[in-house]
């Protein structure tokens, strides 16, 4: 009984010490954040690092706030509009049953398409259907405008326009390259064996089209990140979550990381993380000093857009590329 009480007391004391340590570290981090630098320019050969004051516009899901996301209609709309320019197109890919890569963000087709009506099931997954089967769907079904309109809802069968059908990666890239060429952020959504296969196909497409140096490949799956590192060292990728945290702490504490650590070309980070404040000149400067770009997502607030530009960010990924372009180019 005595030993049990001693163990309990020890655990309580240990918990108190841990809580105090966490408090001190948090306080230290808050103090250090007051030491933020001003944006600096560094010599770089990273094409995704922008010149100071030249923040670029990245269309999230190809401009999901103004067009049906991840559709050819969205790419056409962004390119044809003469009131704004898009520097980078960000989009997501899934592998199909017949090993085609299509543009889709969610793991299922329910939110953006009429798959429940066409296929007669809920939570239909793209890997369970061929590309031609997926071409039956209306990928503009779930699009809602700012004023609540659903202009493409209910379009079915032969009435579905070509630019609202499932889009293959190679077709999208061919279209974009024929219209001047852009830079790309491509996220692999699949994991495990499907994710590895999707990576293989993606690599071959990028290599064939000469776009390996123009496309940043990302994933939230650590296994796929490792697969990219081990199998395709010439594939340009973004950082993983753990790498972001390491860079954050290194920047905050002014610690030099080994050159081999930076096997990625960009830190793609949310602007509103609840614990780590990643939106500081110190964080951006540290990345740039190590030849790494900083790209924030998904930013639609005008005040935050202006703030991120002021700290030297390289690119802002947004649902509303038209508005972001206007803000960034105000004179």
C-alpha positions in Angstrom: 0.0 0.0 0.0 2.8 2.4 0.9 4.6 1.7 -2.4 1.4 2.4 -4.3 0.9 5.7 -2.5 4.6 6.7 -3.2 4.1 5.8 -6.9 0.9 7.9 -7.0 2.7 10.8 -5.3 5.6 10.5 -7.8 3.2 10.6 -10.7 1.6 13.7 -9.3 4.9 15.5 -8.8 6.1 14.4 -12.3 2.9 15.8 -13.8 3.3 19.1 -11.9 6.9 19.4 -13.2 5.8 18.6 -16.7 3.1 21.2 -16.5 5.5 23.8 -15.2 8.0 22.9 -18.0 5.4 23.3 -20.7 4.3 26.6 -19.2 7.9 27.9 -19.2 8.5 26.7 -22.8 5.2 28.3 -23.9 6.2 31.6 -22.2 9.6 31.5 -23.8 8.1 31.0 -27.2 5.8 33.9 -26.7 8.7 36.1 -25.6 10.9 35.0 -28.5 8.1 35.8 -31.0 8.6 39.5 -30.0 12.0 39.3 -31.6 10.6 38.7 -35.1 12.8 40.2 -37.8 11.8 42.2 -40.9 11.6 40.4 -44.2 15.0 39.8 -45.8 16.1 38.8 -49.3 18.5 35.9 -49.8 20.2 34.5 -52.8 18.3 31.5 -54.0 17.8 29.2 -57.0 14.4 28.0 -55.8 11.8 29.1 -58.4 9.0 29.0 -55.8 10.7 31.8 -53.7 9.3 35.1 -54.8 11.2 38.4 -54.8 10.4 40.5 -51.8 7.1 42.2 -52.3 6.1 40.0 -55.1 3.8 37.4 -53.4 2.2 35.1 -55.9 -1.4 33.9 -56.2 -2.2 30.2 -55.9 -5.7 29.0 -56.9 -6.8 26.5 -54.3 -8.5 23.5 -55.9 -8.2 25.6 -59.1 -10.3 28.4 -57.7 -13.0 26.7 -55.6 -14.6 29.9 -54.4 -15.5 31.2 -57.9 -15.7 28.0 -60.0 -16.6 24.3 -59.4 -13.4 23.0 -57.7 -10.9 20.8 -59.5 -12.7 21.0 -62.9 -11.6 22.0 -66.3 -14.2 24.8 -66.1 -12.2 26.3 -63.2 -9.0 26.3 -65.1 -10.6 27.8 -68.2 -12.3 30.5 -66.1 -9.1 31.5 -64.3 -7.1 31.7 -67.6 -9.8 33.5 -69.6 -10.5 36.2 -67.0 -8.6 39.3 -67.9 -9.1 41.0 -64.5 -6.7 38.7 -62.6 -3.7 36.4 -63.1 -3.1 33.0 -61.5 0.6 32.1 -60.9 0.1 28.6 -59.4 -2.7 26.1 -59.6 -3.2 23.9 -56.6 -5.2 20.8 -57.0 -5.7 17.2 -55.6 -5.5 13.8 -57.3 -7.0 10.4 -56.7 -6.3 7.2 -58.6 -9.2 5.4 -60.4 -9.9 1.7 -60.7 -8.2 1.6 -64.1 -5.2 3.6 -62.7 -6.0 7.0 -64.1 -5.3 10.1 -62.0 -8.3 12.4 -61.7 -8.7 15.7 -59.9 -10.7 15.3 -56.7 -10.2 16.6 -53.2 -12.4 14.4 -51.0 -12.0 10.6 -50.5 -15.6 10.2 -51.7 -17.6 11.7 -54.6 -20.6 12.7 -52.6 -19.9 16.4 -51.8 -19.0 17.6 -55.3 -20.8 15.3 -57.7 -24.2 13.6 -58.3 -22.6 10.2 -57.6 -25.3 9.1 -55.2 -28.0 9.4 -57.9 -25.9 8.0 -60.8 -24.2 5.1 -58.9 -27.0 4.5 -56.4 -24.7 4.4 -53.4 -23.4 6.8 -50.7 -19.7 7.4 -50.2 -18.7 6.2 -53.6 -14.9 6.2 -53.9 -13.0 7.0 -57.1 -10.8 4.0 -56.9 -13.9 1.8 -57.2 -14.8 3.1 -60.7 -13.1 3.5 -64.0 -12.3 6.9 -65.5 -15.1 6.4 -68.1 -17.6 5.5 -65.4 -16.6 8.6 -63.5 -17.2 10.7 -66.6 -20.9 10.1 -66.2 -20.9 12.4 -63.2 -21.5 16.1 -62.9 -18.5 17.5 -60.9 -20.3 20.9 -60.6 -23.2 19.4 -58.7 -22.1 20.7 -55.3 -20.9 24.1 -56.4 -22.5 27.0 -54.5 -21.9 30.7 -55.3 -21.4 33.4 -52.7 -25.1 34.3 -52.9 -26.2 30.7 -52.4 -26.9 29.9 -56.1 -26.3 26.4 -57.4 -26.0 27.0 -61.2 -24.9 23.5 -62.2 -27.0 21.4 -59.8 -29.3 18.9 -61.5 -27.4 18.7 -64.8 -27.3 15.0 -65.8 -26.4 12.6 -68.5 -25.6 14.0 -71.9 -26.3 17.5 -70.7 -23.2 17.6 -68.5 -20.7 19.8 -70.3 -17.3 18.4 -71.0 -15.6 20.9 -68.6 -17.7 19.6 -65.7 -16.8 16.0 -66.1 -14.0 14.1 -64.4 -10.7 15.6 -65.4 -7.5 13.5 -65.9 -4.3 15.0 -64.7 -2.5 14.7 -68.0 -5.4 16.5 -69.8 -5.3 19.3 -67.3 -1.6 19.8 -67.5 -1.7 19.7 -71.4 -4.4 22.4 -71.4 -2.5 24.6 -68.9 0.8 24.2 -70.7 -0.8 25.0 -74.1 -2.1 28.3 -72.5 1.2 29.7 -71.3 2.4 27.3 -68.7 2.1 27.7 -64.9 3.6 26.3 -61.7 1.7 23.6 -59.8 1.0 22.3 -56.3 -0.3 18.7 -56.6 -1.5 16.8 -53.5 -1.6 13.0 -53.6 -4.7 12.1 -51.6 -4.3 8.3 -51.6 -2.2 6.4 -49.1 -0.7 2.9 -48.9 -0.5 0.9 -52.1 -2.9 3.2 -54.0 -0.8 6.2 -52.9 2.4 4.6 -54.1 0.9 3.7 -57.4 -0.5 7.2 -57.8 3.0 8.6 -57.1 4.5 6.3 -59.7 2.0 7.5 -62.3 2.3 11.2 -61.3 6.1 11.0 -61.6 5.9 9.5 -65.1 3.4 12.2 -66.3 5.5 15.0 -64.9 8.6 13.6 -66.3 7.1 13.1 -69.8 5.8 16.6 -69.9 9.0 18.1 -68.5 7.3 19.5 -65.4 9.3 17.9 -62.6 10.8 21.3 -61.6 7.5 23.1 -62.0 5.3 21.0 -59.7 5.5 20.7 -55.9 4.1 17.4 -54.9 2.5 17.2 -51.4 0.8 14.6 -49.2 -0.4 14.4 -45.6 0.7 10.7 -45.6 4.1 10.2 -44.1 4.5 6.9 -45.8 4.0 8.5 -49.2 6.5 11.2 -48.3 9.1 8.6 -47.5 8.3 6.8 -50.8 8.9 9.9 -52.7 12.2 10.5 -51.0 13.4 6.9 -51.5 12.1 6.3 -55.0 12.0 9.7 -56.8 14.6 12.0 -55.3 14.2 14.3 -58.3 10.5 14.8 -57.6 10.0 18.2 -56.0 8.0 18.0 -52.8 6.7 20.1 -49.9 7.4 19.5 -46.3 5.5 17.2 -44.0 4.0 18.2 -40.7 6.9 17.1 -38.5 9.3 19.0 -40.8 7.3 22.1 -40.4 7.5 21.9 -36.6 11.2 21.3 -36.7 11.8 24.3 -38.9 9.6 26.4 -36.7 11.5 25.5 -33.5 14.9 25.9 -35.3 13.9 29.4 -36.6 12.5 30.4 -33.2 15.7 29.3 -31.3 18.1 30.3 -34.1 19.4 26.7 -34.6 21.1 25.7 -37.8 19.7 22.5 -39.3 21.9 20.3 -41.5 21.7 20.9 -45.3 20.5 17.4 -45.9 17.4 18.0 -43.8 16.0 20.3 -46.4 14.9 17.6 -48.9 11.8 19.7 -49.7 11.4 23.0 -51.6 8.5 24.5 -49.8 6.8 24.8 -46.4 3.1 24.7 -47.1 1.4 25.8 -43.9 -2.0 27.0 -42.6 -2.1 30.6 -41.5 -4.2 29.9 -38.5 -2.5 27.1 -36.5 -3.8 27.2 -32.9 -0.5 26.6 -31.1 2.4 27.5 -33.4 2.5 31.0 -34.9 3.9 30.3 -38.3 3.1 33.7 -39.7 6.2 35.7 -38.7 9.1 37.2 -40.7 11.5 35.2 -38.6 9.9 31.9 -39.8 9.9 33.1 -43.5 13.4 34.4 -43.3 14.7 31.2 -41.9 13.1 29.2 -44.6 14.4 31.5 -47.3 17.9 31.4 -45.8 17.8 27.7 -46.4 16.4 27.9 -49.9 12.9 26.9 -49.0 9.7 28.7 -50.0 6.8 29.5 -47.7 3.3 29.1 -49.0 0.2 29.7 -46.8 -3.2 28.1 -47.2 -6.2 28.6 -47.4 -6.5 32.3 -47.1 -9.6 34.3 -48.1 -9.6 37.2 -45.6 -8.4 40.5 -47.1 -6.6 41.6 -43.9 -4.8 38.4 -43.5 -3.8 38.5 -47.2 -2.2 41.9 -46.7 -0.5 40.8 -43.5 1.0 37.7 -45.1 2.3 39.8 -48.0 4.0 42.1 -45.5 6.0 39.3 -43.8 7.5 38.2 -47.2 5.5 35.1 -47.9 6.1 33.6 -51.3 2.6 32.5 -52.2 -1.0 32.7 -50.9 -3.2 29.7 -51.7 -6.8 30.9 -51.9 -10.3 30.0 -53.0 -10.7 33.5 -54.4 -7.7 34.2 -56.7 -9.5 37.1 -58.3 -9.7 39.0 -55.0 -6.3 38.0 -53.7 -4.8 39.2 -57.0 -6.5 42.6 -56.6 -5.3 43.0 -53.0 -1.7 42.1 -53.9 -1.6 44.4 -56.8 -3.2 47.5 -55.2 -1.1 50.6 -55.8 
